Amino acid sequence: MYADFRWPNWAQTAELQLEVLSQRPPAGVAARKTPIVFAHGAFMGAWSWQAHFLDYFARHGFHAVAPSFRGHGGSEGFERLDSAGINDYVNDLSTVIDGLDGPPPILVGHSMGALVAQRYMERAPVAAAVLMAPVPPHGLMPSTLRMLVSDPMLYLQFGMMQFFGPDSMDTEVAQRAVFSKSAAEQDLSGYAERVQRESQRALWDMNVHARGRPTLCRADCPMHVIAGGEDALFSESETRAVAHVWDASWETVPGLAHALMIEPGWQRAADAVIGWLDRQALA
């Protein structure tokens, strides 16, 4: 355990406290000057990065930071969750970044968090951005309709979880949605205990306001899109479309599904992020 291993820390917005998980490099590891901030996806929280990524990136020299957006994880605001939209999550991310020392951070966003990262980049500069399994520019509707046709039970289970809570969702069905077949049952059960409802307003925003707007960004920055080769939610063409919007590079990690950072092969996804950053001579 690291000497400065402290979590959660807290960030205070005008309305509520946000859970912030963070980890610095251990003794003997050269610290990189640029912090890296992870933005979680829908139905999750900062815990999704705590499982593997925070420790791994700290051991590679990063000050790694992961907030839970309002109403998620250990952050306040769950009782007002459905009133929170993507811009509210962007405000949360901005509050956390404003409290960091050093240069503008590297942003890594997963799924919904990738859209939050794009929206943040319309407001403030970042050193670089990596979008993992990002929400497609045309929103969630095509993937939702595809799920309804190809796997109606999965579609039904998602609806039940959203309206009745995660206890109503079958673990085996959930695996098809966000995990590859190699995910261990024990891991699935542990993650299922932490999965939660998502804001109805945020889900709506991901349908009608899902396209990034690079022209609004304050400065150009390197950007990379990473997709899971077995992602059942977003297809290769959909994640490539995000890369096209931003004129970003793109790669897929074979064998991984939507939840790249907590899959059994999560290290390959982490190495893809670090490898791309190193090739850009960043951090």
N, C-alpha and C positions, 0 to 999 in steps of 0.2 A: 504494500500500500504506500502511495506517495505521501511525502510529508505535507504537501499542500492540498491533499485530496479532501475537498470540502464540497458537499452538496446536500441539499440544494442551497444555492445562493438565491437572492430575490431581487427582482427589479420592480420598481414602483411606478405605475402609470398614474394618471390623474384619478383613475377610478379604482384600481385593484392591484394586487401583487401578482407577479409572474414568477413561476418557478424557473430557475436557470441552473442547469447542470453544466459544470465546467471542469476541465482537467488540464493541467500544465505539464510540460515535459518533466520526467523524473531526473534526479541528479545524474550527471554524467552524459546526458543527451543534449546536444547543441540545440538551442531554441531558435526557431525560425521567427523572423521579425513580424510576419503577418499572421494575425489570428484567423481561425477558420470557424465559421458559424453555420450550424446545421439547422435547417427548417423542416419540421416533421410534416407528415402527410395527414390526410383526413382520418378520423376515427382513432388517432394515435396521440402521442405526446413525446416529450423529450426522452422518455424511457426507451423509445425505439432506437435512439443513437447511443444511449447508455449501455445497451447490451454488449456492443462490440466496438463501435467506431470511436467513441471518445477516448478510450484507453489506447486503442491502436494508433490513432493520429497523434496523441500525446507522446507515445513512444517513438514517433517519427518526427518529433520536434515541434509540433504545433501546440499553441494554446487553443484547445478545442472547446467550443461553447455550444450548448443546445438549450434554447428556451422552450417551454411549453406555452403555446398560445392560450389566451384567455379561455377558460372553460375546459381546458385539457390538462391531463396529467395532474400535477400538484398546484396548478395556478388557480386563482380565484375566478369566479364568474360562471360556474357551471349552471347555476340556477337561471342565468340569462343567456344561455348558450345560443338559442335560436335567433337572438337579435344580433349576433356577431357575424359580420361579413368579411370577405377577403381583405378589404381595406383596414378593418380593425386588427386583423392579424399582422398586416404590414405595419401598423402603428406599434404593435407589440414588439415586432422585430426591430423597428427603429429605436425604441426605448432601450432595448438590450444593447444594440450596437453603439448607441450614444454613450453608454457607460463603459465601453472598452477603451483601453489605452492602445496607442500605436496607430499604424496607418489604416486606411479602409480595409475591411476584411475580405477574405475569400468566402463566398456564399455557396453552400451545398444544400439544395432543396430537393425533397422527395415528393413526387406526386402533387398534391395540393400545395405542399411547401415550395415546390418549384415555381408555381404560379405566384406565391407570395414573394419569392425571391425576385422574380421578374418585375413585379409591381414595386418592390423596394428600389430596384435599379432605375426606375423612372423618377425617383426622388433624390437619390444620393449615389455617389460613386462607390464602386467596389473594385478590389484588385482583380478578381476573376469570379466566374460563376460556373458551377457544375449542376446540371439539372438531371436528376435521376428519375426515370419513369415518369416524365412530366405529363400533366394534363394536356391533351391535344389542343391546338389553337381553336378548333371548332367546338370545343366543350365536351361534356360527358355524354350527351345524348346518343351519338352513334355507338359508343361502346355499351351504353345501357341497352339500346335496342338490340345490339348484337348478342348481349347476354340473355335478353328476354327470349330470343329465337333459338339460340344454340344451347342454353342451359337455364331453362325456366325455373328450376329448383334453386339455383344460385341467385337468380333475380329475386325470387320470393324471400329467400333467407336474408338478403341485404335489406329488403323492406321491413322485415320483422325486426331485425336488429335496430334499424333506425327508429322505429316507432315503439318497440317494446324492450329495447335494451339488449346488450350482448348476450345475456343468459338465454335468449330465445334462439340463438344461432347455433346450428349444428357444426361442430368442430371439423368434421370431415368435409363438409361442404365449404367451409371457410378456407380450408387448405387449397381447394381448387381455385379460389379467387386470388389469393395473394402469395401462396407458397408453391414451391416445386414439390414433386413427389418424394424428394429426399428428406423433407423436413420431418424431424422426429416428433412423435406424438407428445412426448413430455414438453418439448419446446412449444408446440402448438397450444397445449393446455395453459402453460404459463403466460403466453402472449394473450390468449383469449380472455384471461382474467383482467387484463389491462385495456383491452379494446373498449371503446365507448361510442356513444352516439355522436354524430356530427351536426353542426348547425345547419338548419334548413336554409337559412339565408346564404351561408357559405356554399352549400351545394348548388343553390340557384345561381350564385355568382360564377361558379365553375361551368355553368351551362351557357351563360349569356355574355360573360366578360372574361373569357379564358385566353384570348389572344394577347400575347405580349406586344408592347409598342416600343421597339428599339429607338424610334425617332425622338421619344420623350426622354431618353436617358441623357444624363449630364455628360457622360464621356463613354467612348467605346472601351470595351474591355474584353479580354479573351473569354470565350464561353464554350462549354463542352456539354453534350447530351449523352447520357448513358442509359441504355435500355437493357432489360432482362430478356434473354432469349426465349424464356418460357412465360412471359407476362401474359396472363389471361385477360387482363383489363384493357391494356393499350397495345395496339399492334405496332409492328416495326414501322409501317408507313406513317402512323400517327405520331410516333416519337421523332421520326425523321422530319415531319412537318414542323415541329417546334424548332429543330436545328435550322431548318430553312428560313424560318421567320427571322432568326437572329444571326443568320450567316455563321452558324457555329459548327464545330466538328461533331461527329457522332460516332458512337461505337456500341456494340452489343456485347453483353457478357453471357456466353452460352451456359445453359443449365440453370440459370437463376430466373426466378419469377418476379412478381411485382415488388415484394418486400425485400429488395436487394440487400439492405443493411442488416437484416436479421435472419437471412437464409443460412443454411449450413455452409454454403460457399461464399459467405459475406466477405471474406478476405480478398477474394478476387475482385469484388466491386470496389473495396477500399483501395486496393493496389491500382485499379484503373484510375481512380481519382488522383492519387498521389503521383502515379506515373505521368499522367497528363500535365499536372502542375509542374513537375520537374522538367518535362520537355519544353514547357513554356518559359523556363527559367524564372518561375514565380516562387513567392514565399521564401 
